[in-house]
């Protein structure tokens, strides 16, 4: 039993995505399900450094090597 008129079904099939959407971020709320990690920080890399270290894992690996070369007090 299809109670939807045929002309309305055609409208659903012809709907396309818009090229751009304007969201009102003033009504945004924090994600209550997101975990808050106190162990992470954000560091801004200069563009020339970011070309070499493209992932956080690469940066961490290089910093750990540097730390192992520093003598302990």
CNS distance restraints for C-alpha pairs under 8 A (distance, minus, plus):
assign (resid   4 and name CA) (resid   8 and name CA) 6.75 0.50 0.50
assign (resid   4 and name CA) (resid   9 and name CA) 6.97 0.50 0.50
assign (resid   5 and name CA) (resid   9 and name CA) 6.73 0.50 0.50
assign (resid   6 and name CA) (resid  10 and name CA) 6.61 0.50 0.50
assign (resid   7 and name CA) (resid  11 and name CA) 6.64 0.50 0.50
assign (resid   8 and name CA) (resid  12 and name CA) 6.67 0.50 0.50
assign (resid   9 and name CA) (resid  13 and name CA) 6.64 0.50 0.50
assign (resid  10 and name CA) (resid  14 and name CA) 6.31 0.50 0.50
assign (resid  11 and name CA) (resid  15 and name CA) 6.40 0.50 0.50
assign (resid  24 and name CA) (resid  28 and name CA) 7.55 0.50 0.50
assign (resid  45 and name CA) (resid  49 and name CA) 6.14 0.50 0.50
assign (resid  45 and name CA) (resid  50 and name CA) 5.74 0.50 0.50
assign (resid  46 and name CA) (resid  50 and name CA) 6.10 0.50 0.50
assign (resid  47 and name CA) (resid  51 and name CA) 6.32 0.50 0.50
assign (resid  48 and name CA) (resid  52 and name CA) 7.13 0.50 0.50
assign (resid  49 and name CA) (resid  53 and name CA) 6.23 0.50 0.50
assign (resid  50 and name CA) (resid  54 and name CA) 5.61 0.50 0.50
assign (resid  53 and name CA) (resid  58 and name CA) 5.55 0.50 0.50
assign (resid  53 and name CA) (resid  59 and name CA) 5.74 0.50 0.50
assign (resid  54 and name CA) (resid  58 and name CA) 6.91 0.50 0.50
assign (resid  54 and name CA) (resid  59 and name CA) 7.94 0.50 0.50
assign (resid  55 and name CA) (resid  59 and name CA) 6.65 0.50 0.50
assign (resid  56 and name CA) (resid  60 and name CA) 6.12 0.50 0.50
assign (resid  57 and name CA) (resid  61 and name CA) 6.07 0.50 0.50
assign (resid  58 and name CA) (resid  62 and name CA) 6.28 0.50 0.50
assign (resid  59 and name CA) (resid  63 and name CA) 6.17 0.50 0.50
assign (resid  60 and name CA) (resid  64 and name CA) 6.07 0.50 0.50
assign (resid  61 and name CA) (resid  65 and name CA) 6.35 0.50 0.50
assign (resid  62 and name CA) (resid  66 and name CA) 6.26 0.50 0.50
assign (resid  63 and name CA) (resid  67 and name CA) 6.07 0.50 0.50
assign (resid  64 and name CA) (resid  68 and name CA) 6.21 0.50 0.50
assign (resid  65 and name CA) (resid  69 and name CA) 6.53 0.50 0.50
assign (resid  66 and name CA) (resid  70 and name CA) 6.65 0.50 0.50
